[in-house]
């Protein structure tokens, strides 16, 4: 059962009679979708994740490699949009599943602030390429798919619910509604509402109004509710900026807590610009091994591998769950193809110097709008390619407008929690840890790791070791190593 509230879309298409070859190839009617829903879904996904064209260059561009060099932000922006567009389209054509891809947050910070400073940018991106190739090998050998299928169905459900809460906290933080800013008493509360527990800025108010508009539209089951909410919030933000002149969150290098989180919603003076693609192919696969030894690259590759491996697993479960596209084992259609394209995207991101590209959970916004096939990917990917040339136009939507979609989608994904058997502690405790740790540690992988380790431990403690899939023992061991990599590195390095 889909967790999204069923909007009134009129007469559903007949899955037994596809309209044409395009419909037949992309399974539009077969999955109960329509072209208009796919178009809306593609636009919603793009607007929800378009921020990466700005944020990824800011993260990578702020770091320096071992030689003190930085990557040019305009070139990073163009390459980020290019790879996101191509990989999203590839996912749509090969897997025909509505998951968009772009440079992975978290991984890009790891590359910028931990890996690159110990070598050159080309060496660091070379490690990303190696990681993508290794994941591809795991997919082709069937190991990655086998690991996915070894996870119990209710734990997969918990992964989707946890990601929903993760999306919610991302949306609230990106909008500035939840902040890690000390209050007037300089307390140690990790997060709080706005500034000193108050809504004190115009951007925060835009977010609140936009969220309320979107929720009303969702409750009334208006077609395109999430997309309309993003666009309405953006228009409101443009009007507010024109009148109040709020400005960015940083002015002359100093923080402006009342400013817009990332994009300042202003009508651009220039709409079209030629992309700088000079970073394509600037990677080196082997040089880092001779520069820093074998252990450092191996630990970095292992960290990247674990993060990409399980983040994507969680994302495709969550997307499939939202669109009611999972089979009885909790597996989405064409799981192998999804994982293969994701591994290609990881390597492509490294080859283009924009860090590993991965599946984006923000795709859930498109699924909530009705996307069920790869047609939505053609739309989202095409918009990313256009963003290379229309970068100024793509920067109009502020975080405060896009974040409304993340919170609403988080709610929709949360509703699946009812299918978990909370009376069976052997699954309820791992499910709880999975759900809780994703938002609280800001990591999908951490939540999955805690769930897998606790599931295996509790089954063994109850004398039910044979009920655990053999592969899951190996996964639990890998996660233990992953969580303990700090002490391991301190001993070995």
C-alpha positions in Angstrom: 0.0 0.0 0.0 1.3 3.4 -0.9 2.1 5.7 2.0 1.2 8.8 0.0 -2.5 10.1 0.2 -4.2 9.0 -3.0 -4.9 12.2 -5.0 -7.8 12.3 -7.3 -6.3 11.6 -10.7 -9.4 10.6 -12.5 -9.7 7.3 -14.5 -6.5 5.3 -14.0 -4.7 4.0 -17.2 -5.3 0.4 -18.2 -2.1 -1.5 -17.5 -3.0 -4.2 -20.0 -3.2 -1.8 -22.9 -0.2 0.6 -23.2 -0.9 3.6 -25.4 2.3 3.3 -27.6 5.9 2.1 -27.7 7.1 4.9 -25.4 4.4 3.9 -22.8 5.3 0.2 -23.2 9.1 0.8 -22.8 8.8 2.9 -19.7 5.9 0.9 -18.2 3.8 4.1 -17.7 0.4 2.4 -17.8 1.7 -0.8 -16.3 2.6 1.1 -13.1 -0.7 3.0 -13.1 0.9 6.3 -14.0 0.3 9.0 -16.7 2.6 11.3 -18.7 1.3 14.3 -16.8 2.1 12.7 -13.4 5.6 11.8 -14.6 6.2 15.4 -15.8 5.0 16.9 -12.5 7.1 14.4 -10.6 10.2 15.2 -12.7 9.8 18.9 -12.0 9.2 18.4 -8.3 12.3 16.2 -7.9 14.5 18.8 -9.8 13.3 21.7 -7.8 13.8 19.8 -4.5 17.4 18.8 -5.3 18.5 21.7 -7.6 20.4 23.1 -4.6 23.2 20.6 -5.3 24.3 22.7 -8.3 25.2 25.4 -5.8 26.1 23.5 -2.7 28.4 20.9 -4.1 30.7 23.6 -5.7 30.7 25.5 -2.4 31.8 22.4 -0.4 34.4 21.2 -2.9 35.5 24.7 -3.8 36.2 25.6 -0.2 38.7 22.8 0.3 42.4 22.6 -0.7 44.4 19.6 -1.7 47.9 18.7 -0.4 49.5 21.1 -2.8 47.3 24.0 -1.6 45.2 24.2 -4.8 41.4 24.7 -5.0 38.9 23.8 -7.6 37.2 26.5 -9.6 33.6 27.0 -8.5 32.1 27.8 -11.9 33.7 24.6 -13.4 32.4 22.6 -10.4 28.9 23.9 -10.9 28.8 23.0 -14.6 30.3 19.5 -14.0 27.9 18.9 -11.1 24.9 19.7 -13.3 26.3 17.7 -16.3 26.9 14.5 -14.4 23.6 14.7 -12.4 21.7 15.2 -15.7 23.4 12.3 -17.6 23.3 9.8 -14.7 19.6 10.7 -13.9 18.7 10.1 -17.5 20.7 6.8 -17.5 18.8 5.6 -14.5 15.5 6.4 -16.2 16.4 4.6 -19.4 18.2 1.5 -17.9 16.3 1.0 -14.6 13.1 2.9 -15.5 12.8 3.8 -11.8 12.1 7.4 -10.6 15.4 8.0 -8.7 17.5 11.0 -9.6 21.2 11.1 -9.0 23.7 13.9 -8.1 26.8 14.5 -6.1 26.4 12.9 -2.7 26.4 15.2 0.3 28.6 13.9 3.1 30.8 12.1 0.6 31.8 15.4 -1.0 32.7 16.8 2.4 34.8 13.7 3.1 36.6 14.2 -0.2 37.1 17.9 0.3 38.2 18.0 4.0 39.7 14.6 4.7 40.9 13.0 1.5 42.1 15.8 -0.8 44.3 17.6 1.9 46.5 14.4 2.0 47.0 14.2 -1.8 46.1 16.1 -5.0 42.5 16.7 -6.2 43.2 14.3 -9.1 44.4 11.6 -6.7 41.3 12.1 -4.4 38.9 11.8 -7.4 40.8 8.8 -8.5 39.9 7.0 -5.2 36.2 7.9 -5.9 36.5 6.3 -9.4 38.0 3.1 -7.8 35.2 3.0 -5.3 32.6 3.3 -8.0 34.3 0.5 -10.1 34.4 -1.8 -7.0 30.7 -1.2 -6.3 30.0 -2.0 -10.0 31.9 -5.3 -9.6 29.8 -6.2 -6.5 26.6 -5.5 -8.5 27.7 -7.6 -11.6 28.7 -10.5 -9.4 25.3 -10.4 -7.7 26.8 -9.8 -4.2 25.3 -6.3 -3.8 21.8 -7.5 -4.7 22.2 -10.6 -2.5 23.1 -8.4 0.5 20.0 -6.2 -0.2 17.7 -9.3 -0.3 19.2 -10.6 3.0 17.8 -7.7 5.0 14.4 -8.6 6.6 11.4 -6.9 5.1 10.4 -5.1 8.3 13.9 -3.7 8.7 13.7 -2.4 5.1 10.5 -0.7 6.1 12.3 0.9 9.1 15.0 2.1 6.7 12.3 3.9 4.7 10.7 5.4 7.8 14.1 6.5 9.1 14.9 8.2 5.8 11.6 10.0 6.1 12.6 11.5 9.4 16.1 12.2 8.0 14.5 14.2 5.1 12.4 16.1 7.7 15.3 17.2 9.8 17.2 18.1 6.6 14.3 20.3 5.5 13.9 21.9 8.9 17.6 22.6 9.2 18.0 23.9 5.6 15.1 26.3 6.2 16.7 27.6 9.4 13.7 26.5 11.4 15.9 24.2 13.4 19.4 25.4 14.2 22.4 24.5 16.1 22.9 27.9 17.5 23.5 28.6 21.2 20.6 30.4 22.9 20.9 33.5 25.1 22.0 31.4 28.0 24.6 29.6 25.9 23.0 26.3 26.7 24.3 23.0 25.4 21.0 22.0 23.8 22.1 20.5 20.5 19.4 22.1 18.4 16.6 24.6 18.9 13.8 26.5 17.1 15.1 29.3 15.0 17.1 31.9 16.9 16.7 31.8 20.7 13.6 29.7 20.3 11.8 32.3 18.0 11.0 32.8 14.4 12.9 36.1 13.8 13.6 36.2 10.1 11.7 36.6 6.9 13.2 33.5 5.3 11.9 31.4 8.2 8.5 32.9 7.9 8.5 32.1 4.1 9.3 28.5 5.0 6.4 28.3 7.5 3.9 29.8 5.2 5.1 27.6 2.3 4.9 24.5 4.5 1.3 25.4 5.6 0.3 26.0 1.9 1.7 22.7 0.9 0.1 20.8 3.7 -3.3 22.3 2.9 -2.9 21.3 -0.7 -1.9 17.8 0.3 -4.9 17.4 2.6 -7.2 18.6 -0.1 -5.5 16.2 -2.5 -4.7 18.9 -5.1 -2.8 17.6 -8.1 0.8 18.8 -8.0 0.5 19.9 -4.3 4.2 19.6 -3.6 5.4 21.3 -6.8 2.8 24.1 -6.3 4.0 24.6 -2.8 7.6 25.0 -3.9 6.7 27.5 -6.6 4.4 29.4 -4.3 7.1 29.6 -1.7 9.6 30.8 -4.3 7.3 33.6 -5.5 6.7 34.7 -1.9 10.5 34.6 -1.3 11.1 36.8 -4.3 8.5 39.3 -3.2 10.0 39.3 0.4 13.5 39.8 -0.8 12.5 42.7 -3.2 10.7 44.5 -0.3 12.9 43.6 2.8 16.3 43.2 1.1 17.1 40.3 3.4 20.4 39.3 1.8 22.5 36.1 2.1 23.4 34.2 5.3 27.0 35.4 5.0 27.9 39.0 4.3 31.6 39.9 3.8 32.6 36.6 5.4 30.5 37.3 8.5 27.3 35.2 9.4 23.9 36.8 8.9 21.5 34.5 10.9 18.5 36.3 9.4 19.6 35.8 5.8 18.6 33.3 3.1 20.3 29.9 3.8 21.9 29.5 0.3 20.2 31.1 -2.7 19.0 34.7 -2.5 15.7 34.6 -4.4 16.3 37.4 -6.9 15.4 37.6 -10.5 18.7 37.1 -12.4 20.2 39.8 -14.5 21.7 37.2 -16.8 19.8 34.0 -17.7 22.1 32.1 -20.1 25.8 31.3 -19.5 28.2 29.0 -21.2 29.4 26.1 -18.9 33.0 25.5 -18.0 33.8 21.8 -18.4 37.5 21.9 -17.8 37.4 19.6 -14.8 36.2 16.6 -16.8 38.7 13.7 -16.8 41.0 15.4 -14.2 41.6 12.3 -12.0 44.5 10.0 -11.2 43.9 6.4 -10.1 47.3 5.3 -8.9 49.3 8.3 -7.8 47.9 8.5 -4.3 49.2 5.1 -3.4 52.8 6.1 -3.9 52.3 9.5 -2.2 50.7 8.4 1.1 51.1 4.7 1.2 48.6 1.9 0.9 46.6 2.1 4.2 45.3 5.7 3.9 43.7 5.1 0.4 42.3 1.8 1.5 40.6 3.2 4.5 39.1 6.1 2.5 37.9 3.7 -0.2 36.4 1.4 2.5 34.5 4.4 4.0 33.3 5.6 0.6 32.2 2.0 -0.3 30.2 1.4 2.9 28.5 4.9 2.6 27.5 4.5 -1.0 26.6 0.8 -0.7 24.0 1.2 2.0 22.8 4.7 1.4 21.6 3.7 -2.0 20.0 0.5 -0.6 18.0 2.6 1.8 17.1 5.2 -0.8 15.7 2.8 -3.3 13.7 1.0 -0.6 12.2 4.3 0.6 11.3 5.4 -3.0 9.8 2.1 -3.8 7.9 2.1 -0.6 6.5 5.5 -1.2 5.4 4.6 -4.8 4.0 1.2 -3.8 6.5 -0.5 -6.1 8.1 -3.0 -3.7 7.5 -6.8 -4.0 6.6 -9.1 -1.1 10.3 -9.1 0.0 10.5 -5.3 0.0 12.6 -5.2 -3.2 11.9 -2.6 -6.0 11.7 -3.6 -9.6 15.0 -3.9 -11.5 17.0 -3.6 -8.3 20.2 -4.8 -10.0 19.9 -2.2 -12.7 19.3 0.5 -10.1 22.4 -0.5 -8.2 24.5 -0.8 -11.4 23.6 2.7 -12.6 24.3 4.0 -9.1 27.8 2.5 -9.2 28.5 4.0 -12.7 27.4 7.4 -11.3 29.9 7.0 -8.4 32.7 6.5 -10.9 31.4 9.2 -13.2 31.4 11.7 -10.4 35.0 11.1 -9.6 36.0 11.2 -13.3 34.3 14.6 -13.6 35.9 15.9 -10.3 32.6 16.5 -8.6 32.8 13.6 -6.1 30.7 10.4 -6.0 27.2 10.7 -7.5 24.5 8.7 -5.8 20.8 8.2 -5.7 18.9 11.1 -4.0 16.2 10.5 -1.5 14.7 13.9 -2.5 13.4 11.9 -5.5 10.6 11.0 -3.0 9.1 14.5 -3.7 8.6 13.4 -7.3 7.1 10.1 -6.4 4.7 11.9 -4.1 3.6 13.9 -7.1 2.9 10.7 -9.0 6.2 9.7 -10.7 6.5 5.9 -11.0 8.8 5.4 -14.0 12.0 6.6 -15.7 10.1 9.3 -17.6 10.3 11.5 -14.6 14.1 11.0 -14.8 14.1 12.3 -18.3 12.5 15.5 -17.1 14.7 15.9 -14.0 17.9 15.0 -16.0 17.0 17.3 -18.8 16.5 20.2 -16.3 19.9 19.5 -14.8 21.5 19.7 -18.3 19.6 22.9 -18.9 20.9 24.2 -15.6 24.4 24.1 -17.1 23.4 26.9 -19.4 20.7 28.4 -17.2 22.6 28.4 -13.9 21.4 31.9 -12.9 17.8 30.9 -13.4 18.2 27.7 -11.4 19.5 29.7 -8.4 16.2 31.5 -7.8 14.6 28.8 -5.6 15.9 29.2 -2.0 16.4 26.5 0.5 13.4 27.9 2.4 11.1 27.1 -0.5 12.5 23.7 -1.5 12.6 22.5 2.1 8.8 22.5 2.4 8.7 19.5 0.1 11.2 17.6 2.2 9.1 18.0 5.4 5.9 16.9 3.7 7.5 13.9 2.0 9.0 13.0 5.4 5.5 12.8 6.9 4.3 10.7 4.0 7.2 8.2 4.4 6.7 8.1 8.2 3.2 6.6 7.9 4.7 3.2 6.9 5.8 2.8 10.5 2.5 1.2 11.2 3.5 -2.0 9.3 6.3 -2.8 11.8 5.4 -5.3 14.5 6.3 -3.3 17.6 5.3 -6.2 19.9 8.2 -8.3 18.6 11.2 -6.8 20.3 13.6 -8.9 18.1 12.6 -6.7 15.1 11.2 -3.7 16.9 14.5 -2.7 18.7 16.6 -2.9 15.4 13.8 -1.0 13.7 13.8 1.7 16.4 17.6 2.1 16.2 17.5 2.3 12.4 14.8 5.0 12.5 16.3 7.0 15.3 19.9 7.1 14.3 19.3 8.3 10.7 18.1 11.8 11.7 20.1 12.0 14.9 23.4 11.2 13.3 22.6 12.8 9.9 23.5 9.5 8.2 21.5 6.8 6.4 24.4 4.4 6.7 24.7 4.8 10.5 21.0 3.9 10.9 21.3 0.9 8.7 24.4 -0.3 10.5 22.9 0.1 13.9 19.8 -1.8 12.8 21.8 -4.7 11.2 24.2 -5.1 14.1 21.4 -5.1 16.7 19.2 -7.5 14.6 22.0 -10.0 14.4 23.0 -9.7 18.0 19.4 -10.1 19.3 18.7 -13.1 17.1 21.9 -14.8 18.4 21.1 -13.9 22.0 17.7 -15.5 21.6 19.2 -18.7 20.2 17.9 -18.0 16.7 21.2 -17.6 14.9 19.9 -19.9 12.0 17.2 -17.4 11.2 19.8 -14.8 10.2 20.9 -14.9 6.6 24.6 -15.8 6.4 25.3 -12.6 4.4 23.9 -10.5 7.2 26.6 -11.7 9.5 29.2 -10.4 7.1 27.4 -7.1 6.8 27.3 -6.8 10.6 31.0 -7.4 10.8 31.7 -4.8 8.1 29.6 -2.2 10.0 31.4 -3.0 13.2 34.7 -2.3 11.4 33.1 0.9 9.9 32.0 2.2 13.3 35.4 1.4 14.8 37.5 2.7 12.0 38.8 5.6 14.1 40.5 3.4 16.7 41.6 1.0 13.9 43.3 3.9 12.0 44.9 5.2 15.2 46.5 1.7 15.7 47.6 1.1 12.2 48.7 4.6 11.1 
